[in-house]
Amino acid sequence: MTDRNNTLVTEVPYNLYRQPGFLRGNLLWLTDGLSGSSLFVLKESPVSVIQLANPGFDFLVKNGSVQTVGAGILPTDVSETDWVRGYGYTLGLGRPAGAGTSELDGLRTLRSYQDANHPRRADRDEMIMMNTWGDRNKDTKIKEQFIITELQKAAQLGITRFQIDDGWELGKSMNSATPGGSSEAIWKNPKYWTPDPDRFPNGLQPVIDAAKKLNIELGLWFSPSIDSSFKHWDKDSQTLIGLYKQYGIRTFKIDLVQINDKTAEVNFRKFLDTVLAATNYEVIFNMDVTAGRRNGYHFMNEYGNLFLENRYTDWTNYYPYWTLRNLWNLSKYVPPQNLQIEFLNKWRNADKYPVGDRFAPANYSFDYLFAITMMAQPLAWFEATGLPAEAFQTAKLIQTYRTNQTQIHAGNIFPIGDEPSGKGWTGFQSVVTDKEGFLLIFREDSPEAQNVIKTWLPASKRISLQPMVGVGKAIDIVVTKENRLPITLPTVNSFGLYRYKVLN
């Protein structure tokens, strides 16, 4: 529930003594202090506070034993005729450190399972998306000509997908600027999910055609009916199948979900599975996990990517280093390629931030804000028509990124450096093979022009760095014995994206 939380990962070291450990979390990592052998247990469920039937902890750990707890099923959920799916568990095994493995090997084992659970296909899963909701005008501007104009500006920036958020439909949700909207009893109006004739008098075809001419794929927002635990799941699924067949729309943001009981969970999954099966798995869902009882990082994540967080300059809760920190922390345990990460119009609401605030968005280049998103799926969270002319200079960076996005995302991406603080050195490493990959390094507002940054590179090896974007320079350099890399970036709040190769 990122609307209420800004610390998304908590690591809790725990040494067993006489009392058992009643532990909460999705991932339990156990390491033998003598041999270095390790194993992990992944609980495939929502986070603890929103699980169904959670007893207050997820693992019971004693000397010599580990018990998994809380399958998300109450006795009343059990059926005499049908299997009931509970939360799953995945076990991963490591080898002793002396066998040539390391923490990286364990993380890559976890990542291999996660990637197998949702195999990415470049033409479907890779995207640079724009969604105008980030400028907080809600649905007030959404209409045919506005969308066409936005598409033209989006194309200039290099956007590949444009998503019309809440407001394209005839019905009015609880988030609409129109008073009286509701997300309940949707199907009392059988035309709820038809294009609003006042906003789109010609239906969606004109905006679909405009998008195609600009090589942009159009997506839509959708909120399945939560009534009676998604009782109308089949009507919802047929709606999306119909939009796919009529318009070819295959990217849907799924929002306002409430999974309050097992029936709701079962029916919501039926809704998703039915759409995928009927569209030959061409559809991808952007699953909003910002509020309510929904899926999450380790549950129902096979259906697409996660819309991670709502952040707005209007409320001064968009700080670039916060966004970077959340992605950095998650990237150790969740594939960042499966997360939508936002960058905003830094020129809006600059006067709302405190005078002298060194971390305010206005203090960063637009290139830097986009670079934060590159290891994930970038989300342009603004109206393109609201950007100043200088913003479109970032189109050069975006074009280079588009050319290399699939290659960068082909690796296992993990955090490097220090946790983002706004004043340190941080970044990401995409481990494509044992010999090559990509490094994205950020010098935040740090006075140091050089840093020896912690990486996952092999110790004492010479590597070649070739800059792709940013302010970095080509260099051959030796990794330290502690897997650290000496790196120089000339200015504060700058970055460098490199392709690296291990030379010896």
C-alpha positions as CSV (number, residue, x, y, z in Angstrom):
1,M,0.0,0.0,0.0
2,T,2.4,2.6,-1.3
3,D,-0.1,5.5,-0.8
4,R,0.7,5.1,2.9
5,N,4.2,3.7,2.9
6,N,7.5,5.0,1.6
7,T,9.7,2.2,3.1
8,L,8.9,-0.7,0.9
9,V,11.6,-3.2,2.0
10,T,12.7,-4.0,5.5
11,E,15.5,-6.5,6.2
12,V,15.6,-7.9,9.7
13,P,18.6,-9.9,10.8
14,Y,17.7,-12.6,13.3
15,N,19.8,-14.9,15.3
16,L,18.0,-17.8,16.9
17,Y,18.5,-18.5,20.6
18,R,16.2,-20.3,23.0
19,Q,12.9,-18.9,21.9
20,P,11.3,-19.6,18.5
21,G,11.1,-16.8,16.1
22,F,7.6,-15.7,15.0
23,L,8.6,-13.8,11.8
24,R,6.7,-11.7,9.4
25,G,7.6,-11.2,5.7
26,N,7.5,-12.8,2.3
27,L,11.1,-13.9,2.1
28,L,13.0,-15.9,4.7
29,W,16.7,-16.3,4.0
30,L,18.7,-18.8,6.2
31,T,22.5,-19.0,6.2
32,D,24.8,-21.3,8.0
33,G,27.4,-19.2,9.7
34,L,30.1,-21.8,9.5
35,S,29.8,-23.2,6.0
36,G,28.0,-20.4,4.2
37,S,25.4,-22.7,2.9
38,S,22.0,-21.0,2.5
39,L,18.4,-21.5,1.5
40,F,15.5,-19.2,1.0
41,V,11.7,-19.7,1.4
42,L,9.5,-17.4,-0.6
43,K,6.0,-17.0,0.5
44,E,3.9,-16.1,-2.6
45,S,1.3,-13.9,-1.0
46,P,0.5,-10.3,-0.5
47,V,2.4,-8.5,2.3
48,S,1.5,-9.7,5.8
49,V,-0.8,-6.8,6.8
50,I,-3.2,-7.4,3.9
51,Q,-3.1,-11.2,3.6
52,L,-6.2,-13.3,4.0
53,A,-6.4,-15.3,7.3
54,N,-3.0,-14.2,8.5
55,P,-2.3,-15.4,12.1
56,G,0.1,-12.5,12.7
57,F,3.3,-14.1,11.4
58,D,4.5,-15.9,8.3
59,F,7.3,-18.2,9.5
60,L,7.9,-20.1,12.7
61,V,11.6,-20.7,13.1
62,K,13.2,-22.9,15.7
63,N,16.6,-24.5,16.1
64,G,16.5,-27.3,13.6
65,S,13.2,-26.4,11.9
66,V,11.3,-23.9,9.8
67,Q,7.5,-23.8,9.5
68,T,5.5,-21.9,6.9
69,V,2.4,-20.3,8.4
70,G,-0.8,-18.8,6.9
71,A,-2.0,-20.2,3.6
72,G,-4.7,-17.6,3.2
73,I,-7.5,-20.0,3.8
74,L,-10.2,-20.1,6.5
75,P,-12.1,-23.3,7.3
76,T,-15.2,-21.7,5.7
77,D,-13.2,-21.3,2.5
78,V,-12.8,-25.1,2.0
79,S,-15.1,-26.7,-0.5
80,E,-16.2,-30.3,-0.7
81,T,-16.2,-30.3,-4.5
82,D,-13.5,-27.8,-5.6
83,W,-9.8,-27.4,-4.9
84,V,-9.1,-24.1,-3.1
85,R,-5.8,-22.4,-4.0
86,G,-3.8,-21.2,-1.0
87,Y,-0.7,-19.1,-0.9
88,G,2.3,-20.8,-2.4
89,Y,5.9,-21.4,-1.2
90,T,9.1,-21.7,-3.2
91,L,12.3,-23.2,-1.8
92,G,15.7,-22.2,-3.1
93,L,19.0,-23.9,-2.2
94,G,22.5,-22.5,-2.1
95,R,25.9,-24.0,-1.8
96,P,28.8,-23.3,0.6
97,A,30.8,-20.2,-0.2
98,G,33.8,-22.4,-0.8
99,A,32.1,-24.0,-3.8
100,G,32.4,-20.8,-5.7
101,T,29.1,-19.3,-5.0
102,S,28.1,-16.1,-3.3
103,E,25.2,-14.0,-2.2
104,L,24.8,-13.1,-5.9
105,D,24.2,-16.7,-6.8
106,G,21.4,-17.0,-4.3
107,L,19.8,-13.8,-5.6
108,R,20.1,-15.0,-9.2
109,T,18.5,-18.3,-8.2
110,L,15.5,-16.4,-6.8
111,R,15.4,-14.2,-9.9
112,S,15.5,-17.2,-12.2
113,Y,12.3,-18.4,-10.6
114,Q,10.6,-15.0,-10.7
115,D,11.5,-14.6,-14.4
116,A,10.2,-18.1,-15.2
117,N,6.9,-17.2,-13.4
118,H,6.4,-14.3,-15.7
119,P,8.5,-14.7,-18.9
120,R,9.0,-11.3,-20.5
121,R,8.3,-10.8,-24.2
122,A,9.9,-7.6,-25.5
123,D,7.1,-6.6,-27.9
124,R,4.5,-7.0,-25.1
125,D,6.3,-6.2,-21.9
126,E,8.8,-3.5,-22.7
127,M,7.3,0.0,-22.7
128,I,7.9,3.6,-22.1
129,M,4.4,4.7,-21.0
130,M,2.7,8.0,-20.6
131,N,-0.3,8.5,-18.3
132,T,-1.7,12.0,-17.8
133,W,-3.2,11.4,-14.4
134,G,0.1,12.5,-12.7
135,D,-0.7,16.1,-13.3
136,R,-3.8,15.8,-11.0
137,N,-6.4,17.0,-13.5
138,K,-8.1,13.7,-13.1
139,D,-10.6,13.1,-15.9
140,T,-11.4,16.8,-16.5
141,K,-9.4,17.1,-19.7
142,I,-9.9,13.6,-21.2
143,K,-11.6,13.9,-24.5
144,E,-10.8,13.1,-28.2
145,Q,-8.9,16.2,-29.2
146,F,-6.9,16.4,-25.9
147,I,-5.7,12.8,-26.3
148,I,-4.7,13.3,-29.9
149,T,-2.7,16.4,-29.0
150,E,-1.1,14.6,-26.1
151,L,-0.2,11.7,-28.4
152,Q,1.6,14.1,-30.8
153,K,3.6,15.6,-27.9
154,A,4.3,12.1,-26.5
155,A,5.7,11.0,-29.8
156,Q,8.1,13.9,-29.8
157,L,9.4,12.7,-26.4
158,G,9.8,9.1,-27.5
159,I,6.8,7.4,-25.7
160,T,5.9,4.0,-26.9
161,R,2.6,3.5,-25.1
162,F,-0.1,6.0,-24.0
163,Q,-2.6,5.0,-21.4
164,I,-5.9,6.8,-21.0
165,D,-6.7,6.7,-17.3
166,D,-10.0,6.9,-15.6
167,G,-12.4,9.0,-17.6
168,W,-12.6,7.4,-21.1
169,E,-15.7,5.4,-20.0
170,L,-19.3,6.5,-19.8
171,G,-19.6,5.5,-16.1
172,K,-18.0,7.6,-13.4
173,S,-15.8,6.1,-10.7
174,M,-15.1,7.3,-7.2
175,N,-12.0,9.1,-8.5
176,S,-13.8,11.1,-11.1
177,A,-13.9,14.9,-10.8
178,T,-17.7,14.6,-11.6
179,P,-19.6,14.4,-8.3
180,G,-21.5,11.3,-7.4
181,G,-19.1,8.8,-9.0
182,S,-18.9,5.3,-7.5
183,S,-17.1,2.0,-8.1
184,E,-19.9,0.0,-6.8
185,A,-22.9,-1.5,-8.7
186,I,-21.1,-0.9,-12.0
187,W,-23.2,-3.4,-13.9
188,K,-26.5,-1.7,-13.1
189,N,-25.5,0.4,-16.0
190,P,-24.7,-2.0,-18.9
191,K,-23.1,0.8,-20.9
192,Y,-20.7,1.8,-18.1
193,W,-17.7,0.5,-20.0
194,T,-18.5,2.1,-23.4
195,P,-16.7,5.2,-24.5
196,D,-18.2,8.4,-23.1
197,P,-20.1,9.9,-26.1
198,D,-19.5,13.5,-24.9
199,R,-15.8,13.0,-24.6
200,F,-15.4,10.6,-27.5
201,P,-18.3,11.2,-29.9
202,N,-16.7,9.0,-32.6
203,G,-15.7,6.3,-30.2
204,L,-12.1,5.4,-29.5
205,Q,-11.2,4.7,-33.2
206,P,-9.9,8.2,-33.9
207,V,-7.5,8.1,-31.0
208,I,-6.5,4.6,-31.9
209,D,-5.7,5.7,-35.4
210,A,-3.8,8.7,-34.3
211,A,-1.7,6.6,-32.0
212,K,-0.9,4.1,-34.7
213,K,0.3,6.8,-37.1
214,L,2.7,7.9,-34.4
215,N,3.9,4.3,-33.6
216,I,2.4,4.5,-30.2
217,E,0.2,1.8,-28.7
218,L,-2.9,2.9,-26.8
219,G,-3.8,1.4,-23.4
220,L,-6.8,2.0,-21.1
221,W,-7.6,2.1,-17.4
222,F,-10.1,-0.4,-16.0
223,S,-11.7,-1.2,-12.6
224,P,-13.4,-4.6,-12.3
225,S,-16.6,-4.7,-10.4
226,I,-15.9,-5.4,-6.7
227,D,-19.6,-6.2,-5.9
228,S,-20.1,-9.4,-4.1
229,S,-16.5,-10.5,-4.3
230,F,-16.1,-9.9,-8.0
231,K,-19.4,-11.8,-8.7
232,H,-19.4,-10.2,-12.2
233,W,-15.9,-11.3,-13.1
234,D,-17.1,-12.8,-16.4
235,K,-18.8,-9.5,-17.5
236,D,-15.6,-7.7,-16.7
237,S,-13.4,-10.1,-18.6
238,Q,-15.7,-10.0,-21.7
239,T,-15.4,-6.2,-21.6
240,L,-11.6,-6.3,-21.9
241,I,-11.8,-9.1,-24.5
242,G,-14.2,-7.0,-26.5
243,L,-11.9,-3.9,-26.4
244,Y,-9.0,-6.1,-27.5
245,K,-11.0,-7.6,-30.4
246,Q,-12.5,-4.3,-31.5
247,Y,-9.5,-1.9,-31.1
248,G,-6.5,-4.2,-30.5
249,I,-6.0,-2.7,-27.0
250,R,-3.9,-5.0,-25.0
251,T,-2.5,-2.9,-22.1
252,F,-4.9,-2.3,-19.2
253,K,-4.2,-0.6,-15.9
254,I,-6.2,-2.5,-13.3
255,D,-7.3,-0.3,-10.4
256,L,-9.5,0.0,-7.3
257,V,-9.3,-3.7,-6.6
258,Q,-10.3,-5.0,-3.1
259,I,-9.6,-8.7,-2.3
260,N,-11.4,-9.0,1.0
261,D,-12.0,-12.7,1.0
262,K,-11.1,-16.0,-0.7
263,T,-14.1,-15.8,-3.1
264,A,-12.9,-12.4,-4.3
265,E,-9.4,-13.7,-4.8
266,V,-10.7,-16.7,-6.8
267,N,-13.0,-14.6,-8.9
268,F,-10.4,-11.9,-9.5
269,R,-8.0,-14.5,-10.8
270,K,-10.7,-16.0,-13.0
271,F,-11.1,-12.5,-14.5
272,L,-7.4,-12.2,-15.3
273,D,-7.0,-15.7,-16.6
274,T,-10.0,-15.5,-18.8
275,V,-8.8,-12.3,-20.5
276,L,-5.3,-13.8,-21.1
277,A,-6.6,-17.1,-22.5
278,A,-9.1,-15.4,-24.8
279,T,-6.4,-13.0,-26.2
280,N,-3.7,-15.7,-26.6
281,Y,-1.7,-14.0,-23.8
282,E,-1.3,-10.8,-25.8
283,V,-2.8,-8.7,-23.0
284,I,-0.6,-7.2,-20.3
285,F,-2.0,-5.8,-17.0
286,N,-0.5,-2.8,-15.2
287,M,-1.6,-3.9,-11.7
288,D,-2.1,-0.9,-9.3
289,V,-0.8,-1.8,-5.9
290,T,-1.0,1.6,-4.3
291,A,-3.9,1.0,-1.9
292,G,-6.3,-1.6,-0.6
293,R,-6.1,-5.4,-0.3
294,R,-4.6,-6.4,-3.7
295,N,-1.9,-8.5,-5.1
296,G,1.8,-7.4,-4.9
297,Y,5.4,-8.1,-5.3
298,H,5.1,-11.9,-4.8
299,F,1.5,-12.6,-5.5
300,M,-0.4,-12.7,-8.8
301,N,2.6,-11.1,-10.4
302,E,2.5,-13.4,-13.4
303,Y,-0.1,-11.1,-15.1
304,G,2.1,-8.2,-16.1
305,N,3.9,-5.4,-14.3
306,L,3.1,-3.4,-11.1
307,F,2.0,0.3,-11.0
308,L,4.0,0.9,-7.9
309,E,3.2,4.3,-6.5
310,N,1.2,7.5,-6.8
311,R,3.5,10.5,-6.3
312,Y,2.6,14.1,-7.1
313,T,4.4,17.5,-7.1
314,D,1.0,19.0,-6.1
315,W,1.4,17.4,-2.7
316,T,5.2,17.7,-2.6
317,N,5.5,13.9,-2.1
318,Y,7.5,13.4,-5.3
319,Y,11.2,13.5,-4.5
320,P,13.4,11.9,-7.1
321,Y,15.7,10.2,-4.6
322,W,12.6,8.7,-2.8
323,T,11.6,7.1,-6.1
324,L,15.2,5.9,-6.7
325,R,15.4,4.5,-3.2
326,N,12.2,2.5,-3.5
327,L,13.3,1.0,-6.8
328,W,16.8,0.4,-5.4
329,N,15.5,-1.4,-2.3
330,L,13.0,-3.5,-4.2
331,S,15.4,-4.5,-7.0
332,K,17.3,-6.9,-4.7
333,Y,14.3,-9.1,-4.3
334,V,11.9,-8.2,-7.1
335,P,12.7,-7.9,-10.8
336,P,12.7,-4.1,-11.5
337,Q,11.7,-4.9,-15.1
338,N,8.3,-5.8,-13.7
339,L,7.8,-2.4,-12.0
340,Q,6.4,0.8,-13.5
341,I,8.5,3.7,-12.1
342,E,7.4,7.3,-12.5
343,F,9.1,10.5,-13.6
344,L,7.2,13.7,-13.3
345,N,7.1,17.2,-14.8
346,K,9.7,18.9,-12.6
347,W,8.6,22.4,-13.7
348,R,5.1,22.0,-12.2
349,N,4.6,23.2,-8.6
350,A,8.2,24.1,-8.1
351,D,7.0,27.0,-5.8
352,K,5.3,24.5,-3.5
353,Y,8.6,23.0,-2.3
354,P,10.4,24.7,0.5
355,V,12.9,27.4,-0.6
356,G,16.4,25.9,-0.6
357,D,15.2,22.3,-0.7
358,R,18.2,20.6,-2.2
359,F,16.2,17.5,-3.1
360,A,13.3,19.2,-4.8
361,P,12.6,17.9,-8.4
362,A,13.6,21.3,-9.9
363,N,17.2,20.7,-8.8
364,Y,17.6,17.7,-11.2
365,S,17.8,17.5,-14.9
366,F,14.9,16.0,-16.8
367,D,17.4,13.4,-18.1
368,Y,18.3,12.4,-14.5
369,L,14.6,11.9,-13.7
370,F,14.1,9.7,-16.6
371,A,17.4,7.8,-15.9
372,I,16.0,6.8,-12.5
373,T,13.4,4.7,-14.3
374,M,15.6,3.0,-16.9
375,M,16.1,-0.3,-15.1
376,A,12.3,-0.6,-14.7
377,Q,9.5,0.2,-17.1
378,P,9.5,4.1,-17.3
379,L,6.2,5.9,-16.6
380,A,5.8,9.5,-17.8
381,W,3.4,10.6,-15.1
382,F,2.3,13.9,-16.6
383,E,0.6,15.7,-19.5
384,A,3.0,16.1,-22.4
385,T,1.3,19.3,-23.4
386,G,2.3,20.8,-20.0
387,L,6.0,20.4,-20.6
388,P,8.2,23.3,-21.6
389,A,10.2,23.1,-24.8
390,E,13.4,22.2,-23.0
391,A,11.9,19.0,-21.7
392,F,11.9,17.5,-25.2
393,Q,15.7,17.6,-25.3
394,T,15.4,14.4,-23.2
395,A,14.0,12.7,-26.4
396,K,17.6,12.0,-27.4
397,L,18.2,10.0,-24.2
398,I,14.9,8.2,-24.5
399,Q,15.7,7.2,-28.1
400,T,19.1,5.7,-27.1
401,Y,17.4,3.9,-24.2
402,R,14.6,2.5,-26.5
403,T,17.3,1.0,-28.7
404,N,18.9,-0.8,-25.7
405,Q,16.0,-1.4,-23.3
406,T,15.5,-5.0,-24.2
407,Q,19.3,-5.8,-23.8
408,I,19.5,-4.0,-20.5
409,H,16.4,-5.8,-19.2
410,A,17.7,-9.2,-20.3
411,G,20.0,-9.3,-17.3
412,N,19.4,-9.9,-13.6
413,I,19.2,-6.4,-12.2
414,F,20.4,-5.7,-8.6
415,P,21.2,-2.6,-6.6
416,I,24.8,-1.4,-6.2
417,G,26.4,1.4,-4.2
418,D,24.7,2.8,-1.1
419,E,21.0,3.2,-0.5
420,P,19.8,6.4,-2.2
421,S,19.8,9.3,0.3
422,G,19.9,12.2,-2.1
423,K,23.6,12.8,-1.3
424,G,25.5,9.6,-2.0
425,W,26.6,7.3,-4.8
426,T,24.2,4.5,-5.9
427,G,22.9,2.6,-8.9
428,F,22.1,-0.7,-10.5
429,Q,23.9,-3.6,-12.2
430,S,22.3,-5.7,-14.9
431,V,24.1,-9.0,-14.9
432,V,23.6,-10.4,-18.4
433,T,26.3,-13.1,-18.2
434,D,29.3,-13.8,-16.0
435,K,31.4,-11.7,-18.3
436,E,29.2,-8.8,-19.4
437,G,26.3,-6.5,-18.5
438,F,25.3,-2.9,-17.7
439,L,26.0,-0.5,-14.9
440,L,23.8,2.5,-14.2
441,I,25.6,4.8,-11.7
442,F,24.2,7.9,-10.0
443,R,26.2,10.6,-8.2
444,E,23.6,12.2,-6.1
445,D,24.3,15.6,-4.4
446,S,27.6,14.4,-3.2
447,P,30.7,16.6,-2.9
448,E,32.9,13.7,-4.0
449,A,33.7,13.6,-7.7
450,Q,35.0,10.0,-7.3
451,N,33.7,7.0,-5.4
452,V,34.7,3.4,-4.9
453,I,31.2,1.9,-5.4
454,K,30.2,-1.5,-4.2
455,T,29.1,-3.8,-7.1
456,W,28.5,-7.4,-8.0
457,L,31.5,-7.5,-10.3
458,P,34.1,-10.2,-9.9
459,A,36.9,-9.2,-7.5
460,S,40.4,-8.2,-8.8
461,K,39.3,-8.4,-12.4
462,R,39.9,-5.8,-15.1
463,I,36.8,-4.6,-16.8
464,S,36.0,-2.4,-19.7
465,L,33.4,0.4,-19.3
466,Q,31.8,1.8,-22.4
467,P,29.5,4.8,-21.8
468,M,26.1,4.7,-23.5
469,V,24.3,7.8,-22.0
470,G,25.1,10.3,-19.2
471,V,28.4,11.9,-18.3
472,G,30.6,8.8,-17.9
473,K,33.7,8.2,-19.9
474,A,35.2,5.0,-21.4
475,I,37.8,3.4,-19.2
476,D,39.5,0.0,-18.4
477,I,39.7,-0.4,-14.7
478,V,40.4,-3.1,-12.0
479,V,37.8,-4.1,-9.5
480,T,39.0,-4.1,-5.9
481,K,39.3,-7.2,-3.8
482,E,36.1,-6.1,-2.1
483,N,34.2,-6.0,-5.4
484,R,34.2,-2.3,-5.5
485,L,34.6,-0.2,-8.6
486,P,36.4,3.2,-8.7
487,I,34.2,5.6,-10.7
488,T,34.2,9.3,-11.5
489,L,31.3,11.5,-12.4
490,P,32.1,15.2,-12.8
491,T,29.0,16.9,-11.5
492,V,26.5,16.5,-8.7
493,N,23.1,15.0,-9.6
494,S,24.6,13.2,-12.6
495,F,24.6,9.7,-13.9
496,G,26.3,7.3,-16.3
497,L,25.0,4.2,-18.1
498,Y,27.7,1.9,-19.1
499,R,28.1,-1.4,-21.0
500,Y,30.8,-3.5,-19.2
501,K,32.9,-6.5,-20.1
502,V,35.2,-8.5,-17.9
503,L,38.5,-8.6,-19.7
504,N,40.4,-11.2,-17.5
